[in-house]
Amino acid sequence: MPFEIKPLPLSGLHLILPKRFDDHRGFFMELYKVSAFEAAGISVRFKQDNLSFSKKHVLRGLHFQKPPHAQAKLVTVLQGKAVDVVVDLRRSSPTYGKHFKIYLDAQEPKMLFVPEGFAHGFVVLSESCLFYYKCSSEYHAESDAGIHYKSPSLQIDWEVENPIVSPKDEQLPYFEDFESPFW
């Protein structure tokens, strides 16, 4: 099996540990294999791949797309290190409004599978970071949404005192003022 896939505390969220094969030439590892993911109960058809480059202390998020264009994501870091955070936005979920935080580091390969109904964001801890993610839906501008990364009730420790945030992300609503489109 090319992956070890473990469920995480928020329902539907999975940690994926790819097997890495190192030798004198470098290394090889698989990042995605439909049969391995389906065997673990993850049956998502990915339709778009994204790559972002960010400098130290850049914070992107917390983003999601509203239904019917909601996205499941498979995220990893190809270069550098980041703190990755997801927030459960599914109103019927027992973990609604809870967040999960994980370090993604290219030196210790791991991936996070994020199902639909979660907001997602990350902040870069290294000098720079290449962040790669697969999405189950194509980007749809009218469905683009998010919640503010400093929402008091979420109590997320981003580990960066003054992150670099886009003007768009600074204007997102706080979780407390937000009505989730996910059930």
C-alpha atoms as one frame of an Amber mdcrd trajectory, in Angstrom:
protein
   0.000   0.000   0.000   1.523   3.353  -1.027  -0.265   5.253   1.791  -1.148
   4.957   5.433  -4.543   6.670   5.813  -5.800   7.588   9.283  -9.122   9.178
  10.284  -8.809  12.343  12.383 -11.020  13.742  15.183 -13.290  15.753  12.853
 -15.526  13.399  10.863 -14.402  12.902   7.252 -10.974  14.452   7.828  -8.039
  12.098   7.120  -4.269  12.184   7.546  -2.491  10.566   4.619   1.092   9.420
   5.036   2.652   8.554   1.680   5.366   5.926   1.560   8.637   7.512   0.481
  11.310   5.480  -1.274  14.780   6.997  -0.849  18.024   5.932  -2.502  21.290
   7.504  -3.670  19.466   9.313  -6.525  16.856  11.019  -4.338  13.341   9.789
  -3.556  10.047   8.729  -5.096   6.532   8.750  -3.664   2.971   8.629  -4.921
   0.791  11.614  -4.040  -2.526  10.177  -5.152  -3.850   6.779  -6.199  -7.598
   6.373  -6.653  -7.656   2.685  -5.617  -5.825   3.349  -2.334  -8.079   6.271
  -1.448 -11.265   4.356  -2.325 -10.084   1.426  -0.193  -9.945   3.873   2.742
 -13.465   5.141   2.018 -12.408   8.357   0.245 -14.301   8.364  -3.055 -13.769
  11.822  -4.481 -13.224  12.729  -8.101 -10.696  15.560  -8.247 -11.229  18.130
 -10.993  -8.633  20.849 -10.382  -5.076  21.034  -9.041  -3.701  24.233  -7.480
  -0.216  25.347  -6.488   0.539  28.428  -4.427   3.874  29.986  -3.576   3.931
  32.069  -0.410   6.567  33.885   1.611   7.196  33.546   5.337   4.225  34.497
   7.552   1.737  34.696   4.668  -1.652  33.473   5.864  -4.201  32.300   3.285
  -7.692  31.488   4.481 -10.010  30.461   5.858 -11.587  29.660   2.468 -14.312
  27.421   1.057 -16.758  27.303  -1.835 -20.505  27.307  -1.192 -22.725  24.499
  -2.492 -23.381  23.391  -5.167 -19.719  24.113  -5.981 -18.307  22.981  -2.622
 -14.825  21.474  -2.717 -13.173  18.562  -1.013  -9.394  19.080  -0.965  -6.261
  16.998  -0.702  -3.493  19.301   0.546   0.261  18.971   1.032   3.440  21.028
   1.159   6.015  20.358  -1.578   8.612  22.816  -0.279   8.849  24.507   3.107
   6.640  24.260   6.194   3.173  25.522   7.073   0.547  25.310   9.778  -2.614
  24.014   8.111  -6.023  24.638   9.706  -9.528  23.443   8.879 -12.829  24.434
  10.499 -15.941  22.241  10.417 -18.797  24.292   8.906 -21.355  21.451   8.765
 -24.209  22.597  11.041 -25.435  19.043  11.665 -21.951  17.843  12.648 -21.160
  17.235  16.339 -17.864  19.061  15.674 -19.469  22.134  14.053 -17.307  25.190
  14.746 -14.331  23.100  15.861 -10.966  23.373  14.163  -8.112  20.990  13.490
  -4.509  22.121  13.086  -1.567  20.199  11.647   1.981  20.975  10.547   2.715
  20.176   6.916   6.426  19.994   6.165   8.088  18.902   2.912  10.786  17.164
   4.995   8.158  14.931   6.647   5.694  14.159   3.843   2.052  14.009   4.816
  -1.217  15.103   3.297  -4.567  16.140   4.668  -7.854  15.134   3.058 -10.480
  17.802   3.745 -14.086  16.887   2.840 -16.710  19.351   1.638 -18.122  21.497
   4.415 -14.839  22.714   5.880 -13.092  26.083   5.682  -9.364  25.756   5.001
  -6.346  27.963   5.568  -2.633  27.906   6.224   0.221  30.117   7.367   3.829
  29.724   6.189   6.484  29.084   8.852   9.517  28.656   6.566  11.155  31.311
   4.366   8.822  30.251   1.558   6.378  27.467   0.814   4.981  25.600  -2.181
   1.491  24.469  -1.185  -0.222  21.940  -3.476  -3.848  20.907  -3.396  -6.296
  18.893  -5.423  -9.937  20.049  -5.491 -13.112  18.101  -6.204 -14.760  21.075
  -7.966 -13.411  23.725 -10.252 -13.093  27.245  -8.903 -16.414  29.096  -9.154
 -16.082  32.822  -8.394 -19.697  33.317  -7.238 -19.310  30.451  -4.737 -16.023
  31.724  -3.286 -16.404  32.407   0.446 -14.594  32.314   3.750 -14.503  33.186
   7.417 -12.089  35.507   9.192  -8.910  33.848  10.438  -9.109  35.811  13.741
 -12.673  34.753  14.629 -12.631  34.880  18.463 -14.818  31.821  19.077 -12.541
  29.596  16.965  -9.491  30.330  19.163  -6.992  29.322  16.460  -3.346  29.762
  17.386  -1.756  30.548  14.015   1.690  30.758  15.669   2.524  33.973  13.811
   2.140  37.317  15.587   1.406  39.531  12.559   0.592  37.395   9.517   0.607
  38.828   6.016  -3.023  38.644   4.873  -4.748  39.765   1.678  -7.237  42.652
   1.874  -9.924  40.195   0.740  -9.213  37.827   3.655  -9.195  40.721   6.149
 -12.774  41.542   5.101 -14.197  38.039   5.590 -16.955  37.710   8.216 -16.163
  36.402  11.676 -17.445  32.916  12.440 -19.780  34.444  15.036 -21.491  36.530
  12.309 -21.581  33.806   9.698 -24.416  31.515   8.611 -23.038  28.281   7.228
 -24.440  26.992   3.918 -23.514  23.430   4.921 -25.811  21.009   6.726
